Amino acid sequence: LDSIAREVRQAGYEPRPWIETAGLAAIHPDSANGGTAPGDRIALQRHTDRNCHDNANPVTDPDGHPLHYLMVTSFRISGSGNLAMTCSYGPDTGNLVTQINGLGLVQNAEALQVLYAQDSDGDFLADRWVEAGGWQHERTVQAVRIALLLASPDRVVDGQQQHFSLLGASFDSPPDGRLRRVSTATIAIRGRLP
């Protein structure tokens, strides 16, 4: 979950918050509840001077400093059972180039569920946890809670179906004898902390 946590913490970063166009949404509209099989898709965006491969942007300002471009990173469970990452980078939303497409980060990932902490009254405390798009205003999302169901690669026990609850979503495993574990994390969006 480290890759997702790093992107959540940096989501919405704008290097020049004083300009009128500041206010980049941390949660990209591609985030979806049940958007992939099986589970959710989380998409995050931020400005950075480093591309998806962590290389400095070759486009520079007059002083020779790399320009900050938009990066959109999404995570989902792929059809082959991997936690997969896709990353696009470019000067603006109309000029994004996909630099990483479906990179498998974790094998034997069977389900991904995501909830978003909404602060409805502006006190910097989560008032409720909602699914993607369930918030009143994206700027009220303060944190993200993630659950990932992982399976062992080999059969190690007698095959019995198991039932798992991932942040309120149910998942029944096939009776294939593989061990399974749920990993969870709650991560604050750094730019939205008091």
C-alpha positions in Angstrom: 0.0 0.0 0.0 3.0 2.3 0.1 2.7 3.4 -3.5 -1.0 4.4 -3.0 -0.2 6.1 0.3 2.5 8.2 -1.2 0.2 9.4 -4.0 -2.7 10.1 -1.5 -0.4 12.2 0.7 0.7 14.3 -2.3 -2.7 14.5 -4.0 -3.8 18.0 -5.0 -0.4 19.6 -4.7 -0.1 22.9 -6.4 3.4 24.6 -6.4 1.9 28.1 -6.8 -1.2 28.2 -4.6 -1.5 32.0 -4.9 -2.5 31.9 -8.6 -6.2 32.2 -9.5 -6.3 28.7 -11.1 -5.1 27.0 -7.9 -7.3 24.6 -6.3 -6.5 21.4 -8.1 -8.8 18.5 -7.1 -6.9 15.9 -5.2 -9.3 13.1 -6.3 -9.4 12.7 -10.1 -12.9 12.1 -11.6 -11.7 8.7 -12.9 -12.1 7.3 -9.3 -15.0 4.9 -9.2 -16.8 2.6 -6.9 -16.7 -0.9 -8.3 -15.0 0.5 -11.4 -12.9 -2.6 -12.0 -13.4 -6.3 -11.4 -13.4 -6.8 -8.5 -13.4 -3.6 -6.6 -12.8 0.1 -6.8 -10.5 2.4 -8.8 -8.8 5.3 -7.1 -7.3 8.1 -9.3 -5.3 11.0 -7.8 -3.7 14.1 -9.3 -1.1 16.6 -8.4 1.5 18.9 -9.9 5.1 17.8 -9.8 8.4 18.6 -11.5 9.1 14.8 -11.8 7.4 12.5 -14.3 5.9 9.1 -13.7 9.4 7.5 -13.8 10.7 10.0 -11.2 12.8 11.8 -13.8 13.1 15.6 -13.7 10.9 17.3 -16.3 13.1 18.2 -19.2 11.0 21.3 -19.8 12.4 24.2 -17.7 11.6 27.7 -16.7 14.0 30.6 -17.7 16.1 29.9 -14.6 16.6 26.3 -15.6 14.3 24.8 -13.0 12.0 21.9 -14.2 8.4 23.0 -14.7 5.7 21.4 -12.6 3.3 19.4 -14.9 0.1 17.6 -14.0 0.4 13.9 -12.9 -2.6 11.6 -12.8 -2.1 8.2 -11.1 -4.7 5.5 -10.8 -4.8 2.2 -9.0 -7.1 -0.8 -9.7 -7.2 -4.6 -9.7 -6.2 -5.8 -13.1 -7.9 -8.8 -14.9 -4.8 -10.9 -14.1 -5.1 -10.3 -10.4 -2.5 -7.6 -9.8 -2.8 -4.3 -8.0 -2.0 -2.2 -11.1 -0.9 1.4 -11.5 -1.4 3.7 -14.5 0.3 7.1 -14.6 0.0 10.0 -17.0 2.0 13.2 -17.1 1.7 16.4 -19.1 1.4 20.2 -19.0 -2.4 20.1 -18.5 -5.4 17.8 -18.7 -5.6 18.0 -22.5 -2.0 17.1 -23.0 -1.4 14.1 -20.7 0.8 11.3 -21.9 0.4 7.8 -20.4 3.9 6.9 -19.3 3.0 3.8 -17.2 0.0 1.7 -18.2 -1.3 -1.1 -15.9 2.1 -1.8 -14.1 1.6 -4.7 -11.7 2.6 -3.6 -8.2 1.4 -6.5 -6.2 0.5 -10.0 -7.4 -2.4 -12.1 -6.2 -4.5 -9.0 -5.3 -8.1 -10.0 -5.4 -10.1 -6.9 -4.3 -9.6 -3.2 -3.7 -12.1 -1.1 -1.8 -11.7 2.7 -1.1 -13.6 5.1 1.1 -13.1 8.8 1.4 -13.3 10.9 4.6 -15.6 13.8 4.2 -15.4 16.8 6.5 -18.9 18.3 6.1 -18.5 21.1 8.7 -15.0 22.4 8.2 -13.5 21.3 11.5 -10.8 19.1 9.8 -12.4 15.9 11.3 -14.0 13.2 9.2 -17.8 13.4 9.6 -18.5 10.4 7.3 -16.9 7.9 5.0 -18.2 7.9 1.5 -17.7 6.0 -1.8 -16.1 7.7 -4.8 -18.2 10.6 -5.9 -20.4 10.4 -2.7 -19.0 13.7 -1.3 -20.8 17.0 -1.5 -17.6 18.9 -2.7 -14.3 17.2 -3.5 -12.5 19.8 -1.4 -14.1 18.4 1.7 -12.3 15.0 1.3 -9.6 14.9 4.0 -8.3 11.4 3.8 -8.6 8.0 2.1 -9.2 4.6 3.6 -8.0 1.6 1.5 -8.5 -2.1 1.9 -6.7 -4.7 -0.2 -7.5 -8.4 -0.2 -4.4 -10.5 -1.0 -4.1 -14.2 -1.6 -1.1 -16.6 -1.3 0.2 -17.8 -4.6 -0.1 -21.5 -3.7 -2.7 -23.8 -2.1 -1.7 -24.3 1.6 -4.9 -25.4 3.3 -8.0 -27.5 2.5 -10.2 -25.6 0.1 -13.1 -23.9 1.9 -14.9 -20.8 0.8 -14.1 -17.7 2.9 -16.1 -14.6 3.4 -14.3 -11.2 3.7 -15.6 -7.7 4.4 -13.5 -4.9 3.0 -14.8 -1.5 4.3 -18.3 -2.8 4.1 -18.1 -4.5 0.8 -18.5 -8.3 0.8 -16.2 -10.7 -1.1 -16.4 -14.5 -1.1 -13.3 -16.3 -2.1 -13.3 -19.5 -4.2 -12.6 -22.7 -2.3 -9.1 -23.0 -3.7 -7.1 -23.5 -0.5 -5.2 -20.3 -0.8 -4.6 -18.2 2.3 -6.0 -14.7 2.2 -5.3 -11.5 4.2 -6.9 -8.1 4.2 -4.5 -5.1 4.5 -6.0 -1.7 5.3 -4.6 1.8 5.6 -6.0 5.3 6.3 -4.0 8.1 4.7 -4.5 11.9 5.1 -4.2 14.2 2.1 -1.3 16.3 3.3 -2.5 19.6 1.7 -5.8 19.4 3.5 -4.5 19.1 7.0 -4.8 22.1 9.4 
